[in-house]
Amino acid sequence: AGGGSFNPITTLLFQDGSLLQVDFPPSSAPAELSTGTFARPLPGLLPLSLGANTVELRATSRTGPETRTYTINATRSSAPELALEFPPRPARISDGIPISLGFMKAGPPGTTFPVKIVNPGSADLTVSGASLSGPQAAEFVLSGLNFPFTLGPGEELAFSLTATPSVHGQRSASLVLQNNLPHGGPVSLPLRVEGLTVPGLLSGWRASRFTSAELADPALEATVWGDLADPDGDGIPNLLEYALNTAPKSPGQMPPVVLDTSDPAHPRLTITYTRLLRAPAAGLDYRVEWSDTLAPNSWTVEGVTEVVTPGAGASATTLETVTASVPAEGPRRFLRLRVTAP
């Protein structure tokens, strides 16, 4: 710190048997801690064993070679802990960070998630009740829990949570559990889910691609902003422009159908396209079909295989690439991508 001086530690924060945070007076923060505290609470940063513990923190002056060692003595007693595990990652209920359940089609039947209550502590955990609260609590349902129940150290209990968003948009609730944790009182975990509908998705997309004046003019629906309109004249209607994440006002091309002869003995007709992750979840149907005759009733999906590649970087949560193919048999074969809105 300034002048090479050090002041005593003023605050220690422990949680779930770990040292999470050390606070120094702002004017004397050691260099390693920069702002006077760790940048953020880190569960498991310094795990404490049952019984007596001694932890040493070393801090170096910003203005000279001086180093100080702080010795912290702490005693950890037996206590239960409570954690919830939502796939694909565990989430300690004490974090207070909302758990996102992803996105799903609005309306029944909803989506059911497997959840576990875990006791990573060193004493029995008793859960005496659970409830859901918040603006859209009625859209979340718990099942598989009978109260009260007790979990010994290291034990877990599986149950289910079903989310059924009623409308397009974010829906939220809090899971509240009554327990015997040392700090007393219930613990609460915020839950979020994004309900999706195709009309809701298309409405937001149109607002980002067309002007307010265009959208306010019903006479332009057929030629500019409607699902079947083709304002850039490239032969790709707006519904496909949305589904393929392309620009409705910049001419482009449909994904080409190519003949894959990498295995000469088994050539395949292949089409590769970009798909919006939210679109199928909302009910938009992507389907690659083939025909040998082009007759209206001859198109089929039989024998079509797909390889899905997740998006990379910023598009990892929004896009995926689909490569669909079918054996190139007979004297001729045709392949097409069909997108249908409900």
SULCORZI-V643439 format. One record per helix or strand. SS is the DSSP state (helix for helix, strand for strand). FROM is the first residue (numbers start at 1). LEN is the number of residues. If there is no record, write none. Layout:
# SULCORZI-V643439
ss-><SS	SS>
from-><FROM	FROM>
len-><LEN	LEN>
This chain:
# SULCORZI-V643439
ss-><helix	strand	strand	helix	helix	strand	strand	strand	strand	strand	strand	strand	helix	strand	strand	strand	helix	strand	strand	strand	strand	strand	helix	helix	helix	helix	strand	helix	strand	helix	strand	strand	strand	helix	strand	strand>
from-><2	9	18	26	31	34	37	46	51	67	83	89	93	99	111	125	137	140	149	156	169	187	198	212	218	238	257	264	268	277	285	300	305	313	319	334>
len-><3	7	7	3	3	1	1	2	10	10	4	3	3	7	8	9	3	4	3	8	11	10	12	4	8	6	4	3	9	6	7	1	6	3	9	7>
